[in-house]
Amino acid sequence: MTHAFVAGLGWAGPLALILGFVVQAVLPVLPALVMIAVTARAYGPVEGFFIVYAGVLLGAAAGYGLGRAVGDTLVRTLAGERARNAAHAFATRHGVQGVLMVRLMPVLSADVMNLVAGAARMPFRPFLLATAAGALPVTALVVWLSGNAHRLAWGVGLLSALVALVAAFRWWLARRTAPLPEPDAGA
């Protein structure tokens, strides 16, 4: 995409991309990373960041709304019964922290999480705040690294590994500090 082509689109270009992110979040046909890279290359890192971030937030809200309106039937159809059960259990157990963790791991698809959060009736405001907090650094990183595919792959992989390590450490710490069950006195 040339800068002349993008300049010729005027205000319609960013709006079309934002709409594209919303559609992608509800009907994930094209990976979001591809759309982010295209947007960053077309509009540059600063303007591209704001277009992507707005699209990610609006797309998450649309996915949440669709999950809330249609519920488990859509999630089951798109992801399958087993994945729906796992995602629903994850959303119920981890709530807003789970949304944040999924958003911070760019190798995971947050699109299913949006639908599941809506279907699980997670409150919208905490969902959107966790989405915004998690999407901010990931969007900035991906937009910044999108100029080089090799760097992008390494950056996304390293960020995902770091978040996974922090989650594993928190899980280990919680298990270590959890009180042991008391033996049954009647036995």
N, CA, C and O of each residue as an XYZ file, in Angstrom:
748
protein
N       0.851     -1.170      0.000
C       0.000      0.000      0.000
C       0.902      1.240      0.000
O       1.799      1.351      0.836
N       0.679      2.135     -0.894
C       1.496      3.338     -0.949
C       0.850      4.441     -0.123
O      -0.352      4.438      0.143
N       1.689      5.371      0.265
C       1.182      6.500      1.046
C       0.244      7.375      0.206
O      -0.675      7.996      0.738
N       0.483      7.417     -1.111
C      -0.405      8.193     -1.990
C      -1.801      7.569     -2.007
O      -2.803      8.283     -1.981
N      -1.865      6.240     -2.051
C      -3.159      5.559     -2.038
C      -3.897      5.837     -0.730
O      -5.091      6.138     -0.729
N      -3.170      5.731      0.378
C      -3.770      5.959      1.694
C      -4.235      7.408      1.814
O      -5.319      7.676      2.331
N      -3.415      8.338      1.339
C      -3.787      9.750      1.404
C      -5.029     10.015      0.565
O      -5.847     10.865      0.917
N      -5.174      9.296     -0.536
C      -6.339      9.466     -1.400
C      -7.640      8.989     -0.753
O      -8.723      9.414     -1.156
N      -7.541      8.118      0.238
C      -8.745      7.632      0.914
C      -9.327      8.657      1.882
O     -10.509      8.599      2.221
N      -8.503      9.581      2.319
C      -8.974     10.600      3.257
C      -9.460      9.986      4.560
O      -8.873      9.029      5.064
N     -10.523     10.537      5.092
C     -11.052     10.070      6.374
C     -11.696      8.687      6.276
O     -11.880      8.019      7.294
N     -12.042      8.249      5.057
C     -12.689      6.951      4.894
C     -11.732      5.788      5.148
O     -12.171      4.711      5.552
N     -10.456      5.983      4.923
C      -9.476      4.914      5.128
C      -9.432      4.421      6.562
O      -9.616      3.227      6.801
N      -9.192      5.313      7.537
C      -9.183      4.851      8.927
C     -10.523      4.268      9.370
O     -10.558      3.284     10.108
N     -11.628      4.871      8.923
C     -12.937      4.332      9.296
C     -13.155      2.931      8.722
O     -13.719      2.063      9.388
N     -12.708      2.717      7.491
C     -12.840      1.387      6.881
C     -11.999      0.370      7.636
O     -12.433     -0.765      7.834
N     -10.806      0.758      8.058
C      -9.957     -0.164      8.818
C     -10.560     -0.469     10.189
O     -10.549     -1.618     10.631
N     -11.080      0.548     10.856
C     -11.718      0.330     12.161
C     -12.911     -0.606     12.002
O     -13.096     -1.518     12.808
N     -13.715     -0.386     10.974
C     -14.833     -1.284     10.699
C     -14.325     -2.699     10.400
O     -14.938     -3.687     10.802
N     -13.204     -2.779      9.693
C     -12.596     -4.074      9.417
C     -12.199     -4.807     10.687
O     -12.369     -6.023     10.780
N     -11.673     -4.082     11.667
C     -11.315     -4.696     12.955
C     -12.552     -5.184     13.696
O     -12.523     -6.234     14.337
N     -13.634     -4.422     13.608
C     -14.886     -4.843     14.259
C     -15.401     -6.127     13.609
O     -15.768     -7.076     14.302
N     -15.427     -6.150     12.286
C     -15.890     -7.346     11.577
C     -14.967     -8.523     11.883
O     -15.439     -9.637     12.112
N     -13.665     -8.286     11.888
C     -12.699     -9.346     12.167
C     -12.885     -9.922     13.562
O     -12.705    -11.123     13.763
N     -13.241     -9.088     14.523
C     -13.424     -9.564     15.895
C     -14.670    -10.438     16.021
O     -14.704    -11.350     16.846
N     -15.679    -10.170     15.219
C     -16.926    -10.923     15.287
C     -16.878    -12.142     14.364
O     -17.358    -13.215     14.729
N     -16.303    -11.981     13.174
C     -16.142    -13.073     12.207
C     -14.661    -13.168     11.841
O     -14.250    -12.645     10.805
N     -13.865    -13.818     12.663
C     -12.413    -13.825     12.438
C     -12.007    -14.580     11.176
O     -11.740    -15.781     11.219
N     -11.964    -13.874     10.068
C     -11.561    -14.457      8.798
C     -10.066    -14.243      8.582
O      -9.365    -15.149      8.131
N      -9.589    -13.072      8.896
C      -8.189    -12.699      8.724
C      -7.574    -12.495     10.111
O      -8.186    -11.843     10.957
N      -6.398    -13.029     10.358
C      -5.782    -12.821     11.674
C      -5.589    -11.331     11.975
O      -5.211    -10.551     11.101
N      -5.850    -10.962     13.205
C      -5.728     -9.555     13.605
C      -4.309     -9.042     13.413
O      -4.124     -7.875     13.070
N      -3.300     -9.887     13.625
C      -1.914     -9.446     13.457
C      -1.654     -8.966     12.031
O      -0.900     -8.014     11.827
N      -2.264     -9.608     11.056
C      -2.099     -9.187      9.662
C      -2.718     -7.813      9.462
O      -2.114     -6.939      8.839
N      -3.917     -7.622      9.987
C      -4.580     -6.320      9.850
C      -3.795     -5.220     10.556
O      -3.705     -4.096     10.061
N      -3.226     -5.550     11.721
C      -2.431     -4.564     12.460
C      -1.204     -4.172     11.645
O      -0.886     -2.990     11.521
N      -0.519     -5.162     11.095
C       0.682     -4.877     10.309
C       0.360     -4.036      9.081
O       1.097     -3.103      8.761
N      -0.726     -4.353      8.395
C      -1.128     -3.585      7.204
C      -1.456     -2.143      7.604
O      -1.045     -1.198      6.930
N      -2.188     -1.984      8.687
C      -2.559     -0.643      9.141
C      -1.322      0.167      9.521
O      -1.216      1.341      9.166
N      -0.392     -0.450     10.236
C       0.822      0.256     10.659
C       1.668      0.662      9.462
O       2.229      1.757      9.431
N       1.758     -0.221      8.481
C       2.546      0.120      7.289
C       1.877      1.222      6.471
O       2.554      2.068      5.886
N       0.560      1.208      6.435
C      -0.163      2.194      5.628
C      -0.193      3.570      6.285
O      -0.087      4.589      5.604
N      -0.336      3.597      7.602
C      -0.531      4.879      8.286
C       0.614      5.285      9.193
O       0.581      6.369      9.776
N       1.628      4.440      9.324
C       2.745      4.763     10.192
C       2.455      4.351     11.623
O       1.326      3.987     11.951
N       3.473      4.407     12.477
C       3.311      3.875     13.830
C       2.353      4.661     14.727
O       1.637      4.049     15.521
N       2.315      5.962     14.633
C       1.476      6.742     15.551
C       0.015      6.691     15.117
O      -0.850      6.260     15.879
N      -0.254      7.127     13.901
C      -1.627      7.109     13.416
C      -2.145      5.667     13.336
O      -3.305      5.399     13.650
N      -1.280      4.750     12.915
C      -1.651      3.344     12.850
C      -2.032      2.793     14.212
O      -2.982      2.020     14.333
N      -1.284      3.195     15.245
C      -1.591      2.728     16.601
C      -3.007      3.143     17.001
O      -3.770      2.319     17.506
N      -3.362      4.392     16.786
C      -4.684      4.870     17.204
C      -5.812      4.200     16.407
O      -6.874      3.907     16.956
N      -5.578      3.963     15.122
C      -6.580      3.272     14.307
C      -6.764      1.845     14.814
O      -7.892      1.389     15.003
N      -5.661      1.148     15.033
C      -5.719     -0.241     15.500
C      -6.357     -0.319     16.878
O      -7.227     -1.158     17.113
N      -5.937      0.541     17.784
C      -6.443      0.495     19.161
C      -7.955      0.745     19.200
O      -8.690      0.053     19.904
N      -8.407      1.744     18.434
C      -9.857      2.009     18.361
C     -10.583      0.802     17.769
O     -11.646      0.416     18.256
N     -10.020      0.212     16.733
C     -10.641     -0.957     16.116
C     -10.686     -2.154     17.041
O     -11.678     -2.883     17.069
N      -9.617     -2.364     17.803
C      -9.566     -3.490     18.749
C     -10.626     -3.314     19.839
O     -11.340     -4.262     20.166
N     -10.731     -2.118     20.397
C     -11.710     -1.880     21.463
C     -13.146     -1.996     20.953
O     -13.988     -2.614     21.604
N     -13.424     -1.410     19.804
C     -14.776     -1.514     19.239
C     -15.093     -2.951     18.830
O     -16.225     -3.408     18.990
N     -14.101     -3.659     18.304
C     -14.293     -5.060     17.946
C     -14.559     -5.927     19.167
O     -15.404     -6.821     19.129
N     -13.835     -5.660     20.254
C     -14.058     -6.413     21.495
C     -15.466     -6.156     22.022
O     -16.148     -7.081     22.464
N     -15.894     -4.908     21.974
C     -17.249     -4.574     22.438
C     -18.301     -5.255     21.563
O     -19.314     -5.734     22.073
N     -18.069     -5.300     20.261
C     -19.020     -5.963     19.359
C     -19.064     -7.466     19.625
O     -20.142     -8.060     19.653
N     -17.904     -8.080     19.819
C     -17.864     -9.507     20.126
C     -18.539     -9.823     21.441
O     -19.259    -10.815     21.556
N     -18.308     -8.982     22.432
C     -18.958     -9.135     23.741
C     -20.477     -9.036     23.579
O     -21.224     -9.859     24.109
N     -20.913     -8.026     22.848
C     -22.351     -7.834     22.640
C     -22.983     -9.004     21.907
O     -24.089     -9.426     22.243
N     -22.287     -9.529     20.910
C     -22.798    -10.687     20.184
C     -22.868    -11.907     21.095
O     -23.840    -12.661     21.059
N     -21.830    -12.099     21.916
C     -21.839    -13.213     22.860
C     -22.957    -13.084     23.873
O     -23.569    -14.079     24.262
N     -23.224    -11.879     24.296
C     -24.298    -11.643     25.266
C     -25.670    -11.867     24.627
O     -26.575    -12.417     25.255
N     -25.813    -11.436     23.376
C     -27.105    -11.551     22.695
C     -27.402    -12.990     22.266
O     -28.509    -13.482     22.483
N     -26.447    -13.650     21.674
C     -26.675    -14.990     21.139
C     -26.291    -16.059     22.153
O     -26.883    -17.137     22.183
N     -25.302    -15.756     22.980
C     -24.932    -16.659     24.061
C     -24.124    -17.862     23.637
O     -23.389    -17.842     22.649
N     -24.285    -18.907     24.418
C     -23.468    -20.102     24.271
C     -23.644    -20.813     22.940
O     -22.734    -21.511     22.491
N     -24.783    -20.650     22.307
C     -25.018    -21.338     21.039
C     -23.984    -20.931     20.002
O     -23.415    -21.786     19.324
N     -23.734    -19.624     19.872
C     -22.755    -19.141     18.905
C     -21.355    -19.589     19.286
O     -20.593    -20.034     18.428
N     -21.010    -19.478     20.549
C     -19.676    -19.879     21.005
C     -19.469    -21.366     20.721
O     -18.400    -21.764     20.257
N     -20.470    -22.180     20.994
C     -20.389    -23.621     20.748
C     -20.221    -23.897     19.249
O     -19.441    -24.766     18.861
N     -20.947    -23.162     18.414
C     -20.870    -23.350     16.965
C     -19.488    -22.969     16.438
O     -18.918    -23.689     15.618
N     -18.949    -21.845     16.900
C     -17.661    -21.368     16.400
C     -16.477    -22.139     16.964
O     -15.526    -22.434     16.241
N     -16.531    -22.466     18.248
C     -15.363    -23.046     18.908
C     -15.505    -24.527     19.216
O     -14.505    -25.197     19.474
N     -16.712    -25.047     19.195
C     -16.925    -26.439     19.567
C     -17.270    -26.551     21.047
O     -16.969    -25.657     21.839
N     -17.900    -27.654     21.403
C     -18.370    -27.847     22.785
C     -17.220    -27.872     23.794
O     -17.290    -27.240     24.848
N     -16.180    -28.598     23.460
C     -15.054    -28.728     24.396
C     -14.365    -27.383     24.632
O     -14.095    -27.011     25.774
N     -14.084    -26.657     23.550
C     -13.440    -25.347     23.673
C     -14.360    -24.359     24.387
O     -13.898    -23.534     25.174
N     -15.667    -24.445     24.110
C     -16.621    -23.566     24.785
C     -16.610    -23.823     26.281
O     -16.587    -22.881     27.074
N     -16.626    -25.086     26.671
C     -16.597    -25.423     28.101
C     -15.320    -24.931     28.765
O     -15.360    -24.381     29.866
N     -14.184    -25.128     28.096
C     -12.902    -24.688     28.652
C     -12.858    -23.163     28.769
O     -12.431    -22.628     29.792
N     -13.300    -22.466     27.718
C     -13.287    -20.998     27.740
C     -14.259    -20.456     28.777
O     -13.956    -19.483     29.467
N     -15.423    -21.080     28.887
C     -16.424    -20.634     29.860
C     -15.901    -20.831     31.286
O     -16.055    -19.952     32.133
N     -15.282    -21.986     31.548
C     -14.704    -22.248     32.874
C     -13.587    -21.254     33.177
O     -13.475    -20.758     34.298
N     -12.760    -20.967     32.169
C     -11.675    -20.000     32.337
C     -12.237    -18.621     32.664
O     -11.760    -17.957     33.584
N     -13.258    -18.185     31.908
C     -13.852    -16.857     32.129
C     -14.513    -16.778     33.493
O     -14.423    -15.754     34.171
N     -15.178    -17.856     33.901
C     -15.862    -17.865     35.194
C     -14.851    -17.847     36.341
O     -15.030    -17.134     37.328
N     -13.791    -18.638     36.198
C     -12.799    -18.745     37.274
C     -11.915    -17.505     37.376
O     -11.639    -17.025     38.475
N     -11.470    -16.982     36.221
C     -10.487    -15.889     36.240
C     -11.091    -14.515     35.992
O     -10.471    -13.507     36.333
N     -12.273    -14.446     35.413
C     -12.957    -13.176     35.206
C     -12.124    -12.148     34.469
O     -11.541    -12.428     33.421
N     -12.078    -10.960     35.033
C     -11.390     -9.831     34.413
C      -9.896    -10.097     34.272
O      -9.290     -9.697     33.278
N      -9.293    -10.769     35.257
C      -7.865    -11.098     35.157
C      -7.617    -12.031     33.979
O      -6.576    -11.947     33.327
N      -8.560    -12.913     33.706
C      -8.434    -13.798     32.556
C      -8.483    -13.035     31.247
O      -7.716    -13.317     30.326
N      -9.385    -12.068     31.165
C      -9.474    -11.230     29.963
C      -8.156    -10.484     29.763
O      -7.632    -10.421     28.651
N      -7.632     -9.926     30.836
C      -6.362     -9.202     30.759
C      -5.240    -10.123     30.299
O      -4.437     -9.744     29.446
N      -5.177    -11.331     30.856
C      -4.118    -12.269     30.495
C      -4.215    -12.669     29.020
O      -3.203    -12.718     28.321
N      -5.426    -12.953     28.552
C      -5.593    -13.326     27.142
C      -5.203    -12.157     26.245
O      -4.556    -12.357     25.217
N      -5.583    -10.956     26.616
C      -5.237     -9.774     25.813
C      -3.732     -9.520     25.781
O      -3.207     -9.021     24.786
N      -3.042     -9.861     26.860
C      -1.597     -9.631     26.911
C      -0.802    -10.696     26.160
O       0.406    -10.547     25.972
N      -1.462    -11.760     25.731
C      -0.771    -12.825     25.002
C      -1.217    -12.797     23.545
O      -2.234    -13.395     23.196
N      -0.460    -12.104     22.693
C      -0.902    -11.938     21.308
C      -0.992    -13.242     20.516
O      -1.590    -13.258     19.441
N      -0.414    -14.334     21.020
C      -0.546    -15.598     20.291
C      -1.898    -16.249     20.541
O      -2.279    -17.175     19.825
N      -2.629    -15.780     21.546
C      -3.976    -16.295     21.805
C      -4.999    -15.426     21.087
O      -4.798    -14.222     20.922
N      -6.083    -16.037     20.667
C      -7.142    -15.280     20.015
C      -8.080    -14.719     21.074
O      -8.717    -15.469     21.813
N      -8.157    -13.424     21.139
C      -9.051    -12.782     22.092
C     -10.487    -12.747     21.571
O     -11.406    -12.421     22.323
N     -10.691    -13.077     20.294
C     -12.022    -13.019     19.714
C     -12.987    -13.968     20.419
O     -14.125    -13.597     20.705
N     -12.539    -15.188     20.700
C     -13.388    -16.148     21.412
C     -13.635    -15.651     22.833
O     -14.738    -15.795     23.359
N     -12.610    -15.064     23.457
C     -12.765    -14.541     24.817
C     -13.829    -13.455     24.863
O     -14.592    -13.378     25.826
N     -13.889    -12.613     23.833
C     -14.920    -11.566     23.781
C     -16.312    -12.190     23.802
O     -17.182    -11.778     24.569
N     -16.503    -13.185     22.950
C     -17.804    -13.867     22.876
C     -18.146    -14.561     24.189
O     -19.274    -14.474     24.675
N     -17.158    -15.253     24.758
C     -17.386    -15.994     26.005
C     -17.678    -15.039     27.161
O     -18.539    -15.325     27.993
N     -16.976    -13.918     27.222
C     -17.223    -12.951     28.294
C     -18.658    -12.433     28.224
O     -19.311    -12.263     29.253
N     -19.138    -12.186     27.024
C     -20.528    -11.761     26.867
C     -21.501    -12.864     27.227
O     -22.483    -12.629     27.931
N     -21.229    -14.076     26.742
C     -22.123    -15.208     27.020
C     -22.135    -15.552     28.504
O     -23.159    -15.981     29.036
N     -20.989    -15.365     29.181
C     -20.893    -15.671     30.610
C     -21.459    -14.535     31.465
O     -21.452    -14.616     32.693
N     -21.941    -13.489     30.820
C     -22.537    -12.336     31.516
C     -21.548    -11.612     32.422
O     -21.918    -11.090     33.474
N     -20.281    -11.587     31.997
C     -19.285    -10.804     32.723
C     -19.702     -9.337     32.620
O     -20.124     -8.907     31.547
N     -19.603     -8.563     33.685
C     -19.977     -7.145     33.582
C     -19.165     -6.444     32.483
O     -17.957     -6.646     32.360
N     -19.855     -5.619     31.692
C     -19.230     -5.009     30.514
C     -18.091     -4.054     30.868
O     -17.027     -4.107     30.252
N     -18.301     -3.199     31.835
C     -17.279     -2.190     32.145
C     -15.948     -2.821     32.556
O     -14.916     -2.446     31.998
N     -15.921     -3.765     33.508
C     -14.637     -4.410     33.829
C     -14.041     -5.156     32.633
O     -12.824     -5.169     32.449
N     -14.905     -5.780     31.819
C     -14.424     -6.464     30.622
C     -13.708     -5.476     29.703
O     -12.596     -5.742     29.247
N     -14.343     -4.339     29.432
C     -13.759     -3.372     28.512
C     -12.501     -2.732     29.098
O     -11.552     -2.467     28.360
N     -12.472     -2.478     30.403
C     -11.270     -1.921     31.027
C     -10.104     -2.906     30.950
O      -8.975     -2.506     30.667
N     -10.368     -4.182     31.199
C      -9.311     -5.195     31.092
C      -8.840     -5.326     29.647
O      -7.648     -5.483     29.385
N      -9.786     -5.261     28.715
C      -9.439     -5.314     27.296
C      -8.563     -4.129     26.919
O      -7.552     -4.290     26.236
N      -8.952     -2.938     27.364
C      -8.181     -1.729     27.046
C      -6.778     -1.787     27.653
O      -5.798     -1.415     27.008
N      -6.692     -2.257     28.899
C      -5.384     -2.338     29.566
C      -4.486     -3.374     28.900
O      -3.286     -3.144     28.748
N      -5.048     -4.502     28.506
C      -4.245     -5.543     27.881
C      -3.900     -5.237     26.433
O      -2.806     -5.559     25.972
N      -4.829     -4.617     25.715
C      -4.604     -4.325     24.302
C      -3.625     -3.172     24.096
O      -2.968     -3.106     23.058
N      -3.519     -2.279     25.049
C      -2.647     -1.112     24.885
C      -1.186     -1.492     24.638
O      -0.633     -1.093     23.612
N      -0.536     -2.247     25.534
C       0.872     -2.565     25.268
C       1.057     -3.505     24.080
O       2.034     -3.382     23.342
N       0.138     -4.433     23.892
C       0.266     -5.369     22.772
C       0.123     -4.631     21.451
O       0.892     -4.871     20.520
N      -0.851     -3.738     21.361
C      -1.042     -2.961     20.136
C       0.188     -2.114     19.857
O       0.669     -2.067     18.725
N       0.696     -1.448     20.880
C       1.894     -0.623     20.694
C       3.075     -1.470     20.218
O       3.794     -1.075     19.300
N       3.271     -2.622     20.833
C       4.383     -3.495     20.457
C       4.232     -4.002     19.030
O       5.180     -3.945     18.246
N       3.056     -4.491     18.692
C       2.855     -5.061     17.358
C       2.958     -3.982     16.281
O       3.546     -4.213     15.225
N       2.393     -2.815     16.541
C       2.504     -1.727     15.564
C       3.969     -1.328     15.395
O       4.426     -1.119     14.271
N       4.699     -1.223     16.482
C       6.105     -0.822     16.432
C       6.952     -1.869     15.699
O       7.840     -1.516     14.922
N       6.681     -3.145     15.944
C       7.483     -4.212     15.347
C       7.014     -4.633     13.961
O       7.694     -5.428     13.312
N       5.897     -4.140     13.489
C       5.313     -4.641     12.248
C       6.118     -4.303     11.002
O       5.828     -4.824      9.925
N       7.105     -3.459     11.122
C       7.938     -3.135      9.964
C       8.837     -4.279      9.544
O       9.360     -4.274      8.430
N       9.028     -5.266     10.418
C       9.916     -6.386     10.127
C       9.252     -7.667     10.625
O       9.026     -7.817     11.826
N       8.940     -8.581      9.728
C       8.214     -9.808     10.086
C       8.995    -10.657     11.083
O       8.403    -11.235     11.995
N      10.303    -10.739     10.924
C      11.121    -11.540     11.842
C      11.083    -10.961     13.257
O      10.892    -11.684     14.235
N      11.267     -9.652     13.342
C      11.195     -8.978     14.655
C       9.814     -9.120     15.266
O       9.687     -9.319     16.474
N       8.774     -9.019     14.442
C       7.404     -9.143     14.923
C       7.171    -10.523     15.531
O       6.602    -10.641     16.616
N       7.607    -11.556     14.836
C       7.426    -12.921     15.349
C       8.151    -13.099     16.680
O       7.596    -13.676     17.616
N       9.361    -12.619     16.769
C      10.117    -12.730     18.023
C       9.473    -11.917     19.139
O       9.361    -12.393     20.269
N       9.053    -10.705     18.834
C       8.440     -9.844     19.852
C       7.143    -10.419     20.391
O       6.915    -10.421     21.601
N       6.293    -10.908     19.497
C       5.019    -11.499     19.908
C       5.277    -12.771     20.731
O       4.638    -12.997     21.759
N       6.206    -13.581     20.269
C       6.546    -14.809     20.994
C       7.112    -14.531     22.373
O       6.730    -15.179     23.348
N       8.022    -13.571     22.459
C       8.620    -13.240     23.760
C       7.603    -12.649     24.723
O       7.607    -12.991     25.905
N       6.730    -11.766     24.241
C       5.705    -11.191     25.115
C       4.763    -12.284     25.614
O       4.422    -12.319     26.797
N       4.348    -13.163     24.728
C       3.460    -14.260     25.133
C       4.143    -15.170     26.145
O       3.520    -15.588     27.121
N       5.413    -15.481     25.922
C       6.157    -16.337     26.862
C       6.288    -15.653     28.222
O       6.149    -16.302     29.259
N       6.552    -14.359     28.222
C       6.672    -13.615     29.479
C       5.364    -13.636     30.264
O       5.369    -13.876     31.472
N       4.252    -13.387     29.589
C       2.948    -13.415     30.256
C       2.645    -14.822     30.772
O       2.116    -14.977     31.873
N       2.975    -15.845     29.985
C       2.756    -17.229     30.419
C       3.602    -17.545     31.660
O       3.130    -18.219     32.576
N       4.832    -17.069     31.691
C       5.689    -17.288     32.868
C       5.131    -16.595     34.104
O       5.138    -17.169     35.193
N       4.652    -15.382     33.947
C       4.064    -14.658     35.082
C       2.810    -15.389     35.570
O       2.609    -15.534     36.776
N       1.970    -15.847     34.644
C       0.760    -16.587     35.029
C       1.128    -17.887     35.733
O       0.509    -18.238     36.737
N       2.123    -18.604     35.224
C       2.558    -19.854     35.858
C       3.131    -19.591     37.245
O       2.886    -20.361     38.174
N       3.887    -18.515     37.390
C       4.448    -18.165     38.694
C       3.342    -17.825     39.682
O       3.398    -18.246     40.837
N       2.338    -17.069     39.247
C       1.205    -16.734     40.128
C       0.446    -17.990     40.535
O       0.032    -18.120     41.688
N       0.259    -18.921     39.590
C      -0.427    -20.178     39.892
C       0.375    -20.969     40.916
O      -0.180    -21.471     41.893
N       1.693    -21.081     40.690
C       2.565    -21.812     41.600
C       2.545    -21.169     42.985
O       2.458    -21.873     43.991
N       2.622    -19.864     43.044
C       2.616    -19.148     44.321
C       1.299    -19.355     45.055
O       1.292    -19.548     46.271
N       0.188    -19.317     44.332
C      -1.126    -19.530     44.958
C      -1.235    -20.942     45.514
O      -1.778    -21.138     46.602
N      -0.731    -21.919     44.788
C      -0.772    -23.307     45.278
C       0.125    -23.494     46.483
O      -0.206    -24.239     47.406
N       1.255    -22.820     46.472
C       2.232    -22.959     47.557
C       1.728    -22.330     48.850
O       1.984    -22.840     49.941
N       1.009    -21.217     48.718
C       0.541    -20.497     49.902
C      -0.861    -20.895     50.326
O      -1.346    -20.440     51.362
N      -1.520    -21.741     49.535
C      -2.878    -22.172     49.892
C      -2.816    -23.061     51.135
O      -1.923    -23.898     51.268
N      -3.776    -22.869     52.041
C      -3.773    -23.718     53.238
C      -4.078    -25.172     52.880
O      -4.886    -25.456     51.996
N      -3.418    -26.070     53.580
C      -3.648    -27.488     53.366
C      -4.987    -27.870     53.987
O      -5.366    -27.334     55.029
N      -5.698    -28.787     53.356
C      -6.983    -29.223     53.943
C      -6.725    -29.962     55.243
O      -5.786    -30.749     55.362
N      -7.583    -29.687     56.209
C      -7.419    -30.346     57.513
C      -7.939    -31.769     57.427
O      -8.941    -32.029     56.761
N      -7.254    -32.705     58.108
C      -7.724    -34.080     58.094
C      -9.081    -34.172     58.786
O      -9.384    -33.415     59.708
N      -9.882    -35.114     58.316
C     -11.229    -35.312     58.863
C     -11.097    -35.864     60.275
O     -10.486    -36.914     60.474
N     -11.660    -35.174     61.251
C     -11.533    -35.579     62.663
C     -12.303    -36.852     62.947
O     -11.927    -37.591     63.857
N     -13.362    -37.142     62.210
C     -14.195    -38.312     62.457
C     -13.617    -39.589     61.876
O     -14.118    -40.673     62.178
N     -12.578    -39.500     61.052
C     -12.052    -40.668     60.381
C     -11.015    -41.400     61.185
O     -10.484    -42.414     60.731
